[in-house]
Every structure is written in C-alpha cells, then in structure tokens.
Amino acid sequence: MLVWEFSAQDLARTRFACSPLAEVATSVEVLKEPGRHAVHLPWVRQAGQRLAGVDWSLLSQLVRLPTVYVPDFLTPVPVDTSPTIEQAVAALAATDPAAVRRDLSRITGELPPLVAELYGDPEAGLARLAGEVLAYWAAAIAPHWPRIQRLTEGEILRRARQMSTGGPAALFADLHPQVSWERDTLRIGHRVDVERRLDGERGLVLAPTVFAWPGVYSQQNPPWQPGLLYPPRGVATLWENSGAAVPDGLARVIGRTRARLLAELDSPASTAELAARLDLSAANVSHHLTALREAGLTARHRTGRTVLYARTEAAELLLKVRH
C-alpha cells in the first residue's frame, strides 16, 4: 500500500497530462503478457503483425516481467499537458547519462545485455532507444493514436467535471479499484508499503494511460512531480466498432440513431470517432448531435483542436430506463 498525504498546496498543483512514453512502456508489457490484458487482445494481434521486422529489443529488455520497476527516464512524468511522441523522444534522447545510470542501478539482478550496454555508454544507448521507440510507435501505436488520445482527453474532461462538482473526493472516488481517498489521504494498493507526504511545491500528475489496464502505476522521481498512471474509463470498448447497448424504450422515443449516439458517449468522443464507431457519415452524426445538444442531452467541450461531446445528467437518467 502506497499512502500519500495531501496538503492544500498539493491539491492546488495536482493536474492531468497525457504521456506517449507511458503508453509505449505499458503496451510493451501488454505484448509480453497478453493474458493479463484481455481487453487489448485485438490490439495485440494487430501489433504483433505490424511489428514484424521492427527491432525493439532494447525497449523490450527495459520493460521486464514482472514489471516491478521501469526506469524513470523511459516514462518521465510529462511536464506539458499533452506532449507529442516526437517531443517526448527528443527529451528521452537528451537524458543526462548520470540519470540513466542512476535509474538502471535500481534494477535488481543482472542487467540484460542491451541494458548493460546502455549503462556502459548512455549516449549511444539513448540514441538507439530513441530510434526503437519511434519505430515501435509508428508500427504499433500511431495507427490507433487518434482514438487513444480522444479517450484520454475525454477522461480528463470527465474527471475535471467531477472535481468541479464534488471536490477531490469525487475526483478519486472511482479512479481505480486500487485507489481510495479519505481525509486528505490517497491510498494506492501496491504490494510494498510506503508512506509519503507530497511536497507542496509539486502536487500530483494524473496520467490516464490506456495500456495500463487493468493496473495502476505510481511514479516517484524527485525533484520532479510524482505521477499516477491509471486506465481511463471506456478502455473496454476501445477496440470495438460499436458495443454499447441501446435502450429499446429510448430508441422508440428519440430514434435508434440518436439513442445509439447517447449510448456510445459513455466517454466523451468527437464527431469523427462516433462516425467511425457507428459506420455513419460525419455530417449525419453532426446533425444528430446538434439535435441532442439542443434537447439538453449532450454538451460540447473543446480540448485543443478537438471538440468532444459528452452526455448530460438528463441523458444519463434516460439511459437508465432500459425497457
């Protein structure tokens, strides 16, 4: 159990971020142990084919099973809210050699051959690792990144709304089964007992990470902000075209297409994403979303260049009427 006591300043500095490198590292774990990550099996089958001929051996050796510790330089807590993979890899390649050796020294047991080479010559090893990460990303994650990004951005939007109405207790209430909040204390169900008070100058970074499912991972690398990787809501439907149940009663009242749209908005999504899921044109989806918004059943939120649609409380109530 990891216990973090929060001060008011910690809460004030707690923020969200997306981490492409965290997705890379956790997806490697998924590929190595797909049985523990059944939700991602459709992705595993596709990625296995796409990675044929791609060299990611150093990356593979850095993410060992069981995953007790992944070197911090490979999964740094993002400084920016949503860095690109190119920005993240550039920062990775520029890691201080002393920090590389420090992190690798935390690995128990004998270092795998390529990791030992990285320890001996960090600059050359980082250059190789950067190339491997980019090649791995292009083959295994880039084809799905827009969809993954929309899911994580929708998660951030939903959590921000929860916190605005219910405070920290609402923010952490259903974050993950292993995470609980009580009396300014965050508890994370790790196997090792650690009690730690957050530095009021740093706060906590919450990073929704698709391939973290079904686990939750904490990151502590002073003086940087600590982080918490957790799977966003809706991961179970990420690789499905359309799996949301449509209430028959609601479909008879507002029409099946609009009922399907509301059912798909378990997590906020864009017009393009909804069109792809339901095999409809973007114009058709936009028309129905406009009607639903005018009826008070959906709301629009802009995150960067993307407009996401989310269900309102009125829509949530309607969806509870299944028959």
Phi, psi and omega in degrees: 000126174260127182243123177242120176267129183259139167263174177298323179292324177300314179296322181295332183259000177290134185214174178250155175201156173254142185231102176302322181291327176294322177296320179298308184296316181289330178290329175298318177298320179299315180296325182283332183222065185297334180299331179276352186229055188303329180303328186264011182302320176301320177292319180303316181296317180291315183296322179302320178289317184291334183273358178301124180089355178267131179271112175227036186292321178293316177302317180297319181288337178282334179254090186264156175252141353291147186278082177277320181212129172250130183311134184299329182292338179279331181231061181293148174293125185300135174280322177266163183292319185214074180290151174281164178296326178295318177296317182294319181289324177298318178293322177299314181295335182265012180300138177300127179306325179296323178291324177298311181294323178299313181294317181293334178292342180279349179284127181278148179083184181287136180288138173301156187307310183290329177290322176297322176296321177298319178296319183289326181221080185302321183296313178293320180295321179294322177298317177296314182299318179300317178295320179295317181298316180296320179293318178298316180300312183299323183277316192258329188245322183307319180299336183251359189299317179304319180292317178298316182296320178295324179293316181290323177294322176295323177297316179298317179299315181295317180294320179298321179293320178299315183292325181294334182259333185233003179074190183302325180301320179287325180299315185266355189305312182236032181298315180193147180303334180270001183245132177220154182231130177203125175052057176064021180234130178256127179244133182236126188283063173276166181285335182262133179277120178221134175244129187213136174259127181294142175288126183298347178272354187240316184071204184225141176254121177264121185238096175299127187226114187303312186280002174288339183303134007262016187264184174218139187231134176258150180233126180222110182214073181307146007270011181286161178298140172289157182226162177225115176267129180213153181284135179286159176296139178099002180301325184299336181255006187301319185262007179264149174288315177195113182234005184283137178285136181254118178297124182298319181299317179293321180298325180291334183273311187251358182099146186293322182296315180291325176294321177296319178299314179297319180296326180288341184273039173299328169234146180305144183213160179271168177301316182297318180296316179295322178297319180293319181295319187262002180057047178239164175285152179298324179295319179296314179298317180300320179299313182290323179295323177298316179296319180293323179293319179294335177273000178080020183258343174225160177227149180259141177220134179261130173235103186066237180268356186257139173257122180252143176254140180226152176288146174269173179298326178298320178293321179301319179295319180297322182289344178285342178272096188276337185229000000 
